[in-house]
Amino acid sequence: MSNLQRISATVITGFLGAGKTSMIRHLLETANGKRLALIINEFGDMGVDGDILKACGAENCAEEDIVELANGCICCTVADDFVPTMEALLDRPEGIDHIIIETSGLALPKPLLKAFNWPAIRTRITVDGVVAVVDAPAFAAGLFADDPAAVAAQRQADEALDHDSPLAELFTDQLACADMVVMNKSDLLTVDDAPRVAGELQAALRPSVHVVMAQHGAIDADTLLGLDAAAEDDLANRPSHHDDADDHEHDDFDSFVISFDAVAEPKALLARLRAAATAHDILRMKGFITVQGKDMRLLVQGVGDRYQHYYDRDWGEGEARTSRLVVIGLRGLDEAAIRAMIVDKNED
């Protein structure tokens, strides 16, 4: 490969539960045979998103083309994880047409863009574009808005917000780095709210960045790929709250995994998840559940009181049929109390 024949990469960022994985699944289905490789970066000990994508069976993205970087923010582990992973993908003899990178919802995109200028890979790859996925109903409700007055009002009204939260900074940093913003779950907005939310998002973006509405992450590959942004050469136009910092920490967040036996009634479990999310500073829960009398595993994922659940595939031969759920939230989560709310003592 000559230095002029660089592979393109697309960085998909967005907050927890925005719909990044659903969008990637649709991208794989509409890539028209283009050979793709995926790097999936998750916060927490369970690689749920990677497992979901491996189960989709896309011919243009084999299981060996999906690389998981779990339990570590990709923007903090560039030298140890990201660059060696990119080199390994680029060196594959069968070749790759495009690399898709799904960042953790907690990752800052700009340090990742800087990593594409590392000497080991800078002549071999370019960032085709950064796509930020936004949870439209959450944004419409004023969540993660970088407005000090609104935040102060929320803190006075809700004792659960009485802490220093980095969520607004993360959100605005993701928008500032974006070359396209996908306003996902737009079908959950009213006819009047949809254009208002789109307008508010557009006002926060660079003039060249467009907002695209989507339902269930259904944006075709022809729309997402081929932006030709060369984002690694455009860092000055992508301001970050952390431009003056050498690095950043994620001590503001906790994550842990709850394991338990088969559940008898999925609806009862979902009710317990919603109750736990309401009672504690939980941002996201996702995992695979064993259901009594079912040969298929139940995928559960959600944020706040909005949860998706469906049977995604049969349990594999020799695969431990244990329910495992990763919980991600603000620092200081009461793991024992959350577990007590989620696990039915009759099922554990």
N, C-alpha and C positions, 0 to 999 in steps of 0.2 A: 504494500500500500504506500503510495507516495504521500508527501506532506499535503498535497493539494486535494487528495481524495479523502476527506474527513467524514467519519460517520456522524450522523446527527443524533442528538439526544433531546428528549423532552422531559422537563421536570414538572411533575404534577404535585402541587402543594394545596393546602387547605386545612381548615380546622377539623378537629375530631368529629366524625359523623357527617361530614359534608357530602360524602358520596364519591370519594376518589376511586375506591375499588370498583364500584358499579360502573363508573365511567371507563375504567381500564378494560373491564370485561367487554363492554360494548365496542371499545376501540379495537380489541382483538378480533371481534366478529366482523368488523367492517374494513379490515386492513388490506383486503384484496390480495392475499398471498404474500404480502411484505413480511420478511423474516424479522421478528421482533425479539428483543431480550428485555427482561424486566428486572429492576432492582427494587426490592420492597423493603422499606425501612420502617420498623414499628417500635413504639415505646411500650415496653412490657415484655414479659418472658415468653409469651405465646405468639407464634407467627400466624395469626388468624388470617390476615389479608393474603399472605402468600399461599396458604392452604386453600383459600377460596379460589384463587386464580389458577392454581395447579389442577383443581378439580373441574375447570371449565372445559378442558380437552381441546383447546384451540390448536389446529395443526400448524399454524405459523408461529407458535410459541410453545415449544416442547417444555416438559418439566425441567430439563437440564438448563433451559434458558431463563429460568426464574431463580434469582439469587435473593436470599433473605438476609438482611442485616438487622437482627433483632436485639432488643434491650440495649440500645445505644443510639443517640441522636447522630444522624449521618453528618450533620454539619460540625459535630465535635470530634469525629473520628476519621477525618479525611486521610491522614497519613497511614493509619493502622488498617482501615477497612475499605474506604471508598476507592482510593487510587489503585491499590492492588486488585480490587474487584473489577474495575474498569479495564485494567491491563489484561486480565484473564479473559474477559469477554472480547476485547479487541483482537486477541491473539487466537481466537478459535478458528481452526482451518476451514470450517464450513461457511464462515462469514455471517455477518449480521447487517441488516439494512438500517435498523433504527433501535435505539435504546430508550426505554421508558423508565423513569425513576419516580417512584411514589414515595414521597417523604412522609415521615411521621407528622401528625398534626401539631407536634410541639417543635418542629424544626424551623430554624431561620433559613430562608432560601438563599440569601446573599452569600454567606460563607461557602455554601455549596457551589454557587456560580464561580467564586474565586478559585475553587479547587480545579476547575477545568483549565486553569492557566498553569497548573503544575507541569514542570518540564517533561515528566514521564508520559503525559497524555495530550498536551496542548496542541501538538501538530497532527493528532490523529482523530480528534473529536471536536464537535462544536455544539453549542446549546441552541437547538432549533427554536425553542421557546419555553417559557415558563407559564404554565396554566394553573390558575388559582381557582379552586372550587369553593363556592360559598353556599352555605345552608340558607336559602332565601327566607324561610319562615323565622329562623333565629335572627337574621339581620333585620327583618321587618319588626321584630319585637325589641330591637335596640340592644341586642347582645353583642359584646365585643366592640362596641363603638368607642372610638378614641375621643370622648367628650367628657372632660373633667367635671362639668356641672351635672351632667346626667349620671355619671358614676357616683358623685357625691349624693345625689338624690336617692339613688338606688340603695346606697349603703345606709342611709338614714331609715329607709323603709323596710330593709331586710337585714336582720342581724347576721344572716348567713354570708353576707358580702362584706363583713367587717374584717377584711384582710387585704394586703397588697397583692393585687392580681396582675400577672403579666399578659393576660389574654388579649387585651386591647392592643398592646405593642406587637404581639405575635401576628394578630390579624392585619394590622396596618402594614407591617413589614412584608407580609405575603402579597398584599395588594400592590405595594410599591414595586415589587419585583416582577409582577405579572406582565405577560405579553397578551394574554387573553384571560378573561374572568368568566367562568361558567356559573351562572345563577341557577343552582340546582334546586329541585323540589318546587319549581315555580308553580306547579299545579296545585300546591297547597295554599297559594295566595289568592286573595279575592281579585276580581277583575280590576278594581281600583288600586289595590296595593301593588300589583305586579309592575306597572310602569313607574310608580313612585319609587319602589325599591331599586329598580334598574337605574333610574335617574340618580339616586343617591350614591349608588356604587360608581356610576360613570363619573360623577363629580369628584370622587376620590382618586381617580386614575389619571395617568398620563394621557394626553389627547389621542395618541396613536393606539391606545388599548381599547378593545371593544368588549362589551358585555353580551354574552350569549345565554339565552334562557334554555333550560333543560329540565326534563322529567326523568327521574331514575337514572341520571347520568348518561342519557342516550344522545351522545354527540359523536358523529361519524369520524373515522380516522382522517378523511379528506379535509375536515374542518380543523382538527386538532394538530395535525402534522403538516409540515411544510410552511411554517411561519417565517423561517429564515431570519430569525432575530439576531443570531450571533450574540446572545445575551452576555457571554463572558467578556466581550469587548465593549459592553455598554454599562459597566458597573456604576459609573458616575451619575447616570440618570435614574438609578434605582436606590434612593436613600433608605437608610435603616436606622432604627433607634440605637443600634449597636455598632455604628460606624467607628466610634472612638474606642471601642473595647477590643482587646486582643482575642477574647473568647467569651463564652457565656456558660452559665450553669443552668441545670434544670432542677435545682433543689426546691423549686416552687411546686413540683409535682411528685406524686407517689403513684406506684402501681403495684399490684399483687395479683396472684392467681388463686381462685377458689376452686377446689376440686370436690366433687360429691357424686353420689350414686345416681342411678336412673330416676327420672321424675315421672310421676304418674299422670300429671295434667299440665301441659305447657302453658295454658292460659293462666293457671295459678302462679306458675313461676314468673311469667311476665308481670303479673300484678305485684309480686314481691320485688322485682327489679325496679319497677316504677316507684314503689314506696321507698326503697333504699336510696334511689337517686334523689328523691325529694328531701329525705331526711339528712343526707350527707352531701359533702362537696364532691360528688361524683360527676365527672365530665363525660365518661364513655364506658360502656361495658360491651364486651363481645366475646363469643366463644362457641364451642360445640357441645351440645347437650345430648345425653342418652335418654331416650323416652321408652318407658316400659311397653313391651309388645311391639316395638318398631325396629326393623332392621336397618333403617336409614338414620343418619345423625341429623340433628336439628341445629341449624345455624341460627344464632341469636346475636343481634347487634343493634345498638341504639344509643341515643343521647337524650338526656332529660327524660321526658315521658313518651318519647317517640321511639318505638322498637319495631324492627323487622324480624321475622322468623320464618324459615322455610326449611324443608328437608333437602339438603343439597346433594347427597350421595349415600350409597350403602357404606356401612362400616367395612373396612378392609379386613382380609383374613389375618388373624393374629394381632389386629389393632385393638389396643385397650379401650373397652367401651366405658370410659369414665367421662363424666361431665366436667368440663374445665371452662372457666369463665375468667377473663382478665378484666380487672377493674382499674380504671385510670381516673385520677382526680387531683385536687389541690392538696398541698402538703398538709399532713396531719390527719389523714384518713384514719378512722377507727376501724381497723380491719376486723376485729372481733365482733363489733356491733353490726357491721355490714354483713358479715358472714351469717350472723344469727338471724338477720332479716331475710336473707336470700334462701338459705338452706332449710328445707322442711325437715324437722327432726325425725319424722317418720320415714324419710327417704334417704337420710344420710347414713 
